[in-house]
Amino acid sequence: MNIVFAISEVEELVKTGGLADVGKALPLALHNAGEDVAIVMPYYKTIAEEYNLPPLCDRQTLFTEGKVYHFDIRELNWHGISVYFVDYPEYFQRDGLYASAFDAYEDNGERFSFFSGAVLHTLQTLERRPDVIHCHDWHTAMLPFLMTHERSGYFASTRSVFTIHNAAFQGVHKVEQIPYLRHHPEIFSQVHGGYINMLQSGIEFATKVTTVSPNYAQELLTDLGSHGLHDRLVMRSADLSGILNGCDYTQWNPKTDAFLPVGYDAESFEGKAECKAALQKRVDLPLMPQVPLIGMVCRLTEQKGFGYILPILDDLMQHNIQIAIVGTGDPKVCMDLGEYAQNHSDKFAFVNGFSSEHAHLIEAGADFFLMPSQFEPCGLNQMYSLAYGTVPIVRAVGGLKDTVIDLTQSDAPTGFTFYDPTPYALLSCIRRALLFYYEHPDQFREMQLRGMHTRFTWEAAANSYTQLYLSMMVETE
């Protein structure tokens, strides 16, 4: 099949979050399975500075309401895949992808609507007629709409897949600020109160809609889980599916991890104790090998469950326990964690910032990994934790529910889960985990090793997407 990914970021090239991980891993897995894959993305400033790519062809022109766009197409051969860049400096030669510091660019709706149209123009210019265009999140959500209303018929046999990575980010913008869309008479059917919800348009016009875990697909059919878009998603429920993201075990392998003082695996597990000691030293916690250490690495936001964590810290400090949290984000959360670490330095450590070394050392050195998220479409840290023999403590939402098996659910558990979105439910779950650690050390070790043998591969995800692509092609025959 001829598959084109329209996406706003790809790991190795440019990255702000987990979307980029998918942008790298899924096309590579499909390419390695023998599919004909290409990627189209913006030519950001950081990419232009690293890759001095010549224009692939003559300068291209798009016209809209009162505006003319002259842009170049550039190409990079990347791991055997053609990556086509849309080079329009006015929109993409900026320091940030979506924001300057913490302030989102006011013209993001226009920038990425233009990019969606430029994707289609690029494919026609290069005479590339894909079987499937795979769009991702609100940044390319207008592409299925533009395909549907494309006049030439060039994409009449092309199908679209729209993947929702996080329904909380919907791309809501005033249509009067998006000249690229205003010249489409049909666009006003998508406008409500002067605003357009790009995620909603993607849901309505894509051939198939997917998300990043089976359980999150079910949550999207509820008002709370969909952040208000459940009516649209229920209408498309027959075309909605959840395909679990994979994990890049080449980067997250405790045996070969260059960030660790010593490697280890399920057959030579002794190295994990040395990693725990290294973590305790790094975050200035006492060297206490027998005391359970709970680690956490994340953005410090309400979504990640700090509304559940902060109220129970005093209760947790009553236990024989250590906690190490690494991350940056909400200034209020940072301040609260920093003050708590100063007052409980023998048990609680906080690192305000992020580094790959800290992230890998937490995964390897902790006994438990904490992810009490309000919502979590897929989640990757729980997969990393399992691979490192670090037992996850998670709220049973989204992909966390799909990937962590609680002690009460199975004879082969891999972690601890709780359901209720309350501090007390989290406290109760942590206490269950601590009790199991102290009273059943042999079974706890079995749980660690079971997690290390658990795999969530991109090959499996690519196979599921291949079946989805094929099903769309069969439907059109």
C-alpha positions as CSV (number, residue, x, y, z in Angstrom):
1,M,0.0,0.0,0.0
2,N,1.0,3.6,-0.6
3,I,0.6,5.3,2.8
4,V,1.3,9.0,3.6
5,F,1.6,10.3,7.1
6,A,0.6,13.9,7.6
7,I,1.9,14.9,11.0
8,S,3.3,17.9,12.8
9,E,6.3,16.3,14.5
10,V,8.6,13.3,14.2
11,E,11.0,12.1,16.8
12,E,14.7,12.5,15.7
13,L,13.7,15.4,13.5
14,V,11.7,17.5,15.9
15,K,9.8,16.7,19.1
16,T,7.6,18.3,21.8
17,G,5.8,15.2,23.1
18,G,4.5,11.7,22.5
19,L,3.0,12.5,19.1
20,A,6.6,12.6,17.7
21,D,7.3,9.1,19.1
22,V,4.4,7.7,17.1
23,G,5.5,9.9,14.1
24,K,8.8,8.0,14.1
25,A,7.9,4.5,15.2
26,L,4.7,3.7,13.3
27,P,6.0,4.7,9.8
28,L,9.2,2.8,10.4
29,A,7.3,-0.3,11.5
30,L,5.1,-0.1,8.4
31,H,8.1,0.5,6.2
32,N,9.9,-2.5,7.7
33,A,6.8,-4.6,7.0
34,G,7.1,-3.8,3.3
35,E,4.6,-0.9,2.9
36,D,5.3,2.1,0.8
37,V,5.4,4.9,3.3
38,A,6.1,8.7,3.1
39,I,5.8,11.5,5.6
40,V,4.8,15.1,5.0
41,M,5.5,17.7,7.8
42,P,6.4,21.3,8.2
43,Y,10.0,22.6,7.6
44,Y,10.5,24.0,11.0
45,K,13.4,26.4,11.9
46,T,15.2,23.6,13.9
47,I,15.0,21.2,11.0
48,A,16.2,23.9,8.5
49,E,19.2,24.6,10.7
50,E,20.2,20.9,10.9
51,Y,19.4,19.9,7.3
52,N,20.2,22.3,4.5
53,L,17.9,20.7,1.9
54,P,17.5,22.1,-1.6
55,P,14.0,22.6,-3.1
56,L,12.8,19.4,-4.7
57,C,11.0,21.3,-7.5
58,D,9.8,24.7,-8.6
59,R,8.3,27.0,-6.0
60,Q,4.6,26.2,-5.4
61,T,1.7,28.6,-5.0
62,L,-1.6,28.4,-3.3
63,F,-4.3,31.1,-3.4
64,T,-7.0,31.8,-0.9
65,E,-9.2,34.7,0.3
66,G,-7.0,37.7,-0.2
67,K,-3.7,35.8,0.4
68,V,-1.1,34.1,-1.8
69,Y,1.2,31.4,-0.3
70,H,4.5,30.7,-2.1
71,F,6.2,27.7,-0.6
72,D,9.0,25.2,-1.4
73,I,8.9,21.4,-1.1
74,R,12.1,19.8,0.3
75,E,12.9,16.1,0.7
76,L,14.9,14.0,3.2
77,N,15.7,10.3,2.8
78,W,15.2,9.2,6.4
79,H,15.7,5.5,7.3
80,G,14.7,4.7,3.8
81,I,11.5,6.8,4.0
82,S,10.9,10.0,2.0
83,V,10.1,12.9,4.3
84,Y,8.6,15.8,2.4
85,F,8.8,19.2,4.1
86,V,6.5,22.1,3.5
87,D,8.7,25.2,3.6
88,Y,6.7,28.3,4.3
89,P,9.0,30.5,6.4
90,E,6.3,32.9,7.5
91,Y,4.6,30.1,9.4
92,F,7.3,27.7,10.3
93,Q,10.6,29.6,10.7
94,R,9.8,30.2,14.4
95,D,11.6,29.2,17.6
96,G,8.7,27.0,18.8
97,L,6.5,24.6,17.0
98,Y,3.2,25.7,18.5
99,A,4.1,28.3,21.0
100,S,6.5,31.0,22.1
101,A,7.5,30.1,25.6
102,F,4.1,29.2,27.2
103,D,1.9,31.3,24.9
104,A,0.4,29.5,21.9
105,Y,0.8,31.3,18.6
106,E,-2.5,33.1,17.8
107,D,-2.4,32.0,14.2
108,N,-2.0,28.3,14.9
109,G,-5.4,27.6,13.2
110,E,-4.3,29.3,10.1
111,R,-0.8,27.8,10.1
112,F,-1.9,24.2,10.3
113,S,-4.9,24.6,8.0
114,F,-2.5,25.9,5.4
115,F,-0.2,23.0,6.1
116,S,-3.1,20.5,5.6
117,G,-3.8,22.1,2.2
118,A,-0.1,22.1,1.3
119,V,0.1,18.4,2.0
120,L,-2.5,17.7,-0.7
121,H,-0.9,20.2,-3.1
122,T,2.5,18.5,-2.5
123,L,1.2,15.1,-3.2
124,Q,-0.4,16.2,-6.5
125,T,2.8,18.1,-7.5
126,L,4.9,15.0,-6.9
127,E,2.3,12.8,-8.6
128,R,1.9,10.7,-5.5
129,R,-1.6,9.3,-5.2
130,P,-1.7,7.5,-1.8
131,D,-4.1,4.7,-0.9
132,V,-4.3,6.2,2.6
133,I,-3.5,9.5,4.2
134,H,-3.0,9.1,7.9
135,C,-3.6,12.3,9.8
136,H,-2.8,13.0,13.5
137,D,-4.4,15.2,16.1
138,W,-5.8,18.7,15.5
139,H,-2.8,19.9,13.5
140,T,-3.9,17.9,10.5
141,A,-7.6,17.4,11.4
142,M,-8.7,19.7,8.6
143,L,-7.1,17.5,6.0
144,P,-10.0,15.0,5.6
145,F,-12.4,18.0,5.1
146,L,-10.1,19.4,2.4
147,M,-9.8,16.0,0.8
148,T,-13.6,15.7,0.7
149,H,-14.1,19.1,-0.9
150,E,-11.1,18.9,-3.3
151,R,-12.4,19.7,-6.8
152,S,-10.0,18.0,-9.1
153,G,-10.9,14.4,-8.0
154,Y,-7.2,13.5,-7.6
155,F,-7.9,12.0,-4.2
156,A,-11.2,10.3,-5.1
157,S,-9.8,6.9,-4.3
158,T,-7.7,7.9,-1.3
159,R,-9.0,7.1,2.1
160,S,-8.2,9.0,5.3
161,V,-7.4,7.8,8.9
162,F,-7.6,10.4,11.6
163,T,-5.8,9.4,14.9
164,I,-6.7,11.2,18.1
165,H,-3.7,11.2,20.4
166,N,-5.4,13.4,23.1
167,A,-8.9,14.7,22.8
168,A,-8.2,17.4,25.3
169,F,-6.5,19.4,22.6
170,Q,-9.1,20.2,19.9
171,G,-7.8,23.2,17.9
172,V,-10.6,25.6,18.5
173,H,-10.1,28.8,16.5
174,K,-12.0,31.8,15.1
175,V,-12.7,31.1,11.5
176,E,-12.2,34.8,10.7
177,Q,-8.5,34.3,11.7
178,I,-8.0,31.5,9.2
179,P,-7.9,32.9,5.7
180,Y,-6.9,29.6,4.3
181,L,-10.2,28.0,5.2
182,R,-12.5,31.0,4.6
183,H,-12.4,30.6,0.8
184,H,-14.1,27.2,1.1
185,P,-17.9,27.9,1.0
186,E,-18.5,24.5,2.7
187,I,-16.4,25.5,5.7
188,F,-19.3,27.4,7.3
189,S,-21.1,24.2,8.0
190,Q,-18.3,23.5,10.5
191,V,-18.5,27.0,12.2
192,H,-20.4,27.5,15.4
193,G,-20.5,30.9,17.1
194,G,-17.7,32.0,14.8
195,Y,-15.4,29.2,15.9
196,I,-14.2,26.0,14.2
197,N,-13.3,22.9,16.2
198,M,-10.7,21.2,14.1
199,L,-10.7,17.9,16.0
200,Q,-14.5,17.7,15.4
201,S,-14.0,18.2,11.7
202,G,-11.5,15.5,11.6
203,I,-13.9,13.1,13.3
204,E,-16.7,14.0,10.9
205,F,-14.9,13.7,7.6
206,A,-12.2,11.0,8.1
207,T,-12.9,7.6,6.6
208,K,-11.9,6.0,9.9
209,V,-11.1,7.4,13.3
210,T,-8.6,5.8,15.6
211,T,-7.1,6.5,19.0
212,V,-4.1,5.2,20.9
213,S,-5.6,2.5,23.1
214,P,-8.7,0.3,23.1
215,N,-9.9,1.6,26.5
216,Y,-9.4,5.2,25.5
217,A,-11.6,4.5,22.4
218,Q,-14.4,3.5,24.8
219,E,-13.8,6.5,27.0
220,L,-14.1,8.8,24.0
221,L,-17.8,7.7,23.7
222,T,-18.5,9.4,27.1
223,D,-18.9,13.1,27.7
224,L,-16.1,13.3,30.3
225,G,-13.7,11.1,28.3
226,S,-14.2,13.0,25.0
227,H,-14.0,16.5,26.5
228,G,-17.4,17.3,25.1
229,L,-17.2,15.6,21.6
230,H,-18.9,12.3,22.6
231,D,-22.0,13.1,20.4
232,R,-19.9,13.3,17.3
233,L,-17.8,10.2,18.3
234,V,-20.9,8.2,19.1
235,M,-22.2,9.0,15.5
236,R,-18.9,7.6,14.2
237,S,-18.6,4.7,16.6
238,A,-18.8,2.1,13.9
239,D,-15.7,3.7,12.4
240,L,-13.8,4.3,15.6
241,S,-11.2,1.9,17.0
242,G,-8.4,1.9,19.5
243,I,-5.0,0.6,18.6
244,L,-2.4,0.5,21.4
245,N,0.8,2.4,20.8
246,G,4.0,0.4,21.0
247,C,7.2,0.9,22.9
248,D,10.6,1.6,21.5
249,Y,12.6,-1.1,23.3
250,T,15.8,-0.1,21.5
251,Q,15.8,3.1,23.6
252,W,14.3,1.6,26.7
253,N,16.2,-1.6,27.5
254,P,17.8,-1.9,30.9
255,K,20.5,-4.2,29.6
256,T,21.9,-1.7,27.1
257,D,20.8,1.6,28.7
258,A,23.8,4.0,28.5
259,F,22.3,6.2,31.2
260,L,22.6,3.5,33.9
261,P,25.6,2.7,36.0
262,V,25.1,-1.0,35.3
263,G,22.9,-2.9,32.9
264,Y,20.5,-5.7,33.9
265,D,17.8,-7.9,32.6
266,A,15.4,-10.5,33.9
267,E,18.1,-13.2,34.0
268,S,20.7,-10.9,35.7
269,F,18.5,-8.8,37.9
270,E,21.2,-7.8,40.5
271,G,22.1,-4.6,38.7
272,K,18.8,-3.0,39.6
273,A,19.9,-2.7,43.2
274,E,23.0,-0.7,42.0
275,C,20.7,1.5,39.9
276,K,18.5,2.1,43.0
277,A,21.6,3.2,45.0
278,A,22.7,5.5,42.1
279,L,19.2,7.1,42.0
280,Q,19.2,7.7,45.8
281,K,22.6,9.4,45.5
282,R,21.5,11.5,42.6
283,V,18.4,12.9,44.3
284,D,20.0,13.0,47.8
285,L,18.0,10.4,49.5
286,P,19.5,8.1,52.2
287,L,21.0,4.9,50.8
288,M,18.4,2.4,52.1
289,P,18.2,-0.6,49.8
290,Q,15.3,-2.3,51.6
291,V,13.0,0.7,51.7
292,P,10.6,0.8,48.8
293,L,11.2,3.8,46.5
294,I,8.4,5.2,44.4
295,G,9.5,7.2,41.3
296,M,7.6,9.5,39.0
297,V,8.6,11.4,35.8
298,C,6.1,13.5,34.0
299,R,4.8,17.0,33.1
300,L,3.6,18.6,36.4
301,T,0.0,19.2,35.4
302,E,-3.4,18.5,36.8
303,Q,-3.9,15.7,34.2
304,K,-1.1,13.7,35.7
305,G,-2.9,13.4,39.0
306,F,-1.2,15.9,41.3
307,G,-4.7,16.8,42.7
308,Y,-4.7,13.3,44.1
309,I,-1.0,13.2,45.1
310,L,-0.5,16.4,47.1
311,P,-3.3,15.9,49.6
312,I,-1.9,12.5,50.7
313,L,1.8,13.2,51.0
314,D,1.5,13.6,54.8
315,D,-0.2,10.2,55.0
316,L,2.5,8.6,52.9
317,M,5.3,10.0,55.0
318,Q,4.0,7.9,57.9
319,H,5.2,4.8,56.1
320,N,8.7,3.5,55.6
321,I,9.0,4.8,52.1
322,Q,11.0,7.0,49.7
323,I,9.5,9.1,46.9
324,A,11.4,10.8,44.0
325,I,9.6,13.0,41.5
326,V,11.2,14.5,38.4
327,G,9.4,17.0,36.1
328,T,8.5,20.6,35.3
329,G,5.3,22.4,34.5
330,D,2.7,24.1,36.6
331,P,4.6,26.6,38.8
332,K,2.2,26.0,41.8
333,V,2.8,22.3,41.7
334,C,6.6,22.9,41.4
335,M,6.5,25.2,44.4
336,D,4.4,22.7,46.5
337,L,6.7,19.8,45.7
338,G,9.8,21.8,46.3
339,E,8.7,23.0,49.7
340,Y,7.7,19.4,50.7
341,A,11.1,18.1,49.6
342,Q,12.8,20.7,51.8
343,N,10.7,19.7,54.8
344,H,11.0,15.9,54.3
345,S,14.5,15.5,52.7
346,D,15.0,12.1,54.3
347,K,12.0,10.6,52.4
348,F,11.0,12.9,49.6
349,A,13.0,14.3,46.7
350,F,11.9,16.6,43.9
351,V,13.9,17.5,40.8
352,N,12.5,20.6,39.1
353,G,13.5,20.0,35.4
354,F,13.8,17.2,33.0
355,S,16.7,15.2,31.5
356,S,16.9,11.8,29.8
357,E,19.4,10.7,32.4
358,H,17.0,11.4,35.3
359,A,14.1,9.7,33.4
360,H,16.1,6.6,32.7
361,L,17.5,6.4,36.2
362,I,14.1,6.8,37.8
363,E,12.8,3.9,35.6
364,A,15.7,1.7,36.6
365,G,16.2,2.7,40.2
366,A,12.7,2.9,41.6
367,D,10.7,-0.1,42.9
368,F,7.4,1.4,41.9
369,F,6.4,4.0,39.2
370,L,3.5,6.3,39.9
371,M,1.0,7.3,37.2
372,P,-2.3,8.4,38.9
373,S,-3.5,10.3,35.8
374,Q,-6.9,11.9,35.5
375,F,-6.8,10.7,31.9
376,E,-4.1,9.0,29.8
377,P,-4.9,8.2,26.2
378,C,-2.1,5.6,26.0
379,G,0.9,6.4,28.2
380,L,4.4,5.2,27.7
381,N,6.1,5.4,31.1
382,Q,4.1,2.4,32.4
383,M,5.5,0.4,29.5
384,Y,9.0,1.6,30.2
385,S,8.5,0.7,33.9
386,L,7.5,-2.8,33.1
387,A,10.5,-3.3,30.9
388,Y,12.8,-2.1,33.8
389,G,11.2,-4.3,36.5
390,T,9.6,-1.3,38.1
391,V,6.1,-2.0,39.2
392,P,3.5,0.5,38.0
393,I,0.9,2.1,40.3
394,V,-1.7,3.6,38.0
395,R,-5.2,4.9,37.7
396,A,-7.2,2.5,35.5
397,V,-7.9,4.9,32.7
398,G,-7.1,4.9,29.0
399,G,-4.0,2.9,28.0
400,L,-3.0,2.4,31.6
401,K,-6.0,0.1,32.0
402,D,-5.0,-1.8,28.8
403,T,-1.4,-2.3,29.9
404,V,-1.2,-2.8,33.7
405,I,-2.8,-5.9,35.3
406,D,-3.8,-5.5,38.9
407,L,-3.2,-8.1,41.6
408,T,-6.9,-8.6,42.0
409,Q,-7.6,-9.2,38.3
410,S,-5.3,-12.1,37.5
411,D,-3.0,-14.8,38.7
412,A,-0.3,-13.0,36.6
413,P,-0.4,-9.4,37.8
414,T,2.0,-6.7,36.6
415,G,1.1,-3.8,38.8
416,F,-1.5,-2.0,41.0
417,T,-4.5,0.0,39.8
418,F,-7.3,2.1,41.2
419,Y,-10.4,3.6,39.7
420,D,-11.9,6.4,41.7
421,P,-10.5,9.9,41.0
422,T,-9.9,10.7,44.6
423,P,-6.8,11.1,46.8
424,Y,-8.1,8.4,49.2
425,A,-8.3,5.9,46.4
426,L,-4.7,6.6,45.4
427,L,-3.6,6.3,49.0
428,S,-5.3,3.0,49.4
429,C,-3.7,1.6,46.2
430,I,-0.2,2.7,47.3
431,R,-0.8,1.1,50.7
432,R,-1.8,-2.2,49.0
433,A,1.4,-2.0,46.9
434,L,3.6,-1.3,50.0
435,L,2.0,-4.2,51.9
436,F,2.7,-6.6,49.0
437,Y,6.3,-5.4,48.8
438,Y,7.0,-6.0,52.5
439,E,4.9,-9.1,53.1
440,H,5.4,-11.0,49.8
441,P,9.0,-10.3,48.6
442,D,9.2,-13.4,46.5
443,Q,5.9,-12.7,44.7
444,F,6.9,-9.1,44.3
445,R,10.0,-10.2,42.5
446,E,7.9,-12.5,40.3
447,M,5.7,-9.5,39.4
448,Q,8.8,-7.5,38.5
449,L,10.2,-10.2,36.2
450,R,6.7,-10.8,34.7
451,G,6.7,-7.1,33.7
452,M,10.1,-7.4,32.1
453,H,8.9,-10.2,29.9
454,T,5.8,-8.1,28.8
455,R,6.1,-6.5,25.4
456,F,4.0,-3.9,23.6
457,T,5.6,-3.7,20.1
458,W,5.2,-1.3,17.2
459,E,5.2,-4.3,15.0
460,A,1.9,-5.4,16.5
461,A,0.5,-1.8,16.2
462,A,1.6,-1.6,12.6
463,N,-0.1,-4.9,11.8
464,S,-3.4,-3.6,13.3
465,Y,-3.1,-0.4,11.2
466,T,-2.4,-2.5,8.1
467,Q,-5.6,-4.4,8.7
468,L,-7.5,-1.2,9.1
469,Y,-6.0,0.3,5.9
470,L,-6.9,-2.9,4.0
471,S,-10.5,-2.9,5.3
472,M,-11.0,0.6,3.9
473,M,-9.7,-0.4,0.5
474,V,-12.0,-3.5,0.5
475,E,-15.0,-1.3,1.4
476,T,-14.4,0.9,-1.7
477,E,-14.1,-2.0,-4.2
